[in-house]
Amino acid sequence: MNTKKYWLSAAAVFIIARSLVAFLFFGLIFDSVYDQPINGMRAEGEELFGPAFLVTFLWSLAFVYIFAKGYQNKGIPEGLRFGLLTWIFYFVPMIVCYWSYFELPADWLMASLASGFAESLVAGLCVAFIYKTKNSYNHIA
């Protein structure tokens, strides 16, 4: 495994996909959805950012590790496909289970699914872009 590309990709996924895209969705696009008080959720200002930061960073490391182990040198389509699969196998079940077990509004469900979709695709694009080679674009996914 290319260590330099691994750490660069993990940083890109963490900073761009998991932080900036999440902020865009949670803080701007769906701000009204996430600002409504929900039973069982921490009030604004009472969030625990330390554990969230840690597991988000670990998620980024795992995302890149799995991508790198299955890397096929197929360029951006490979990153989009991996992002889509991540959304299907990670975000969709997690978010739907949260919605199923907790009293969360339907707009929270839809906003979270949309945010997870964007995060997954951007993460896949970041990793594919960093791992690409000169011949990456001569293949079809």
Protein Blocks (a to p, Z undefined) as FASTA:
>chain_A
ZZklmmmmmmmmmmmmmmmmmmmmmmmmmmmmmmpccehiacehiacfklmmmmmmmmmm
mmmmmmmmmogolajmlmmmmmmmmmmmmmmmmmmmmmmmpccdfklmmmmmmmmmmmmm
mmmmmmmmmmpcfklmmpcZZ
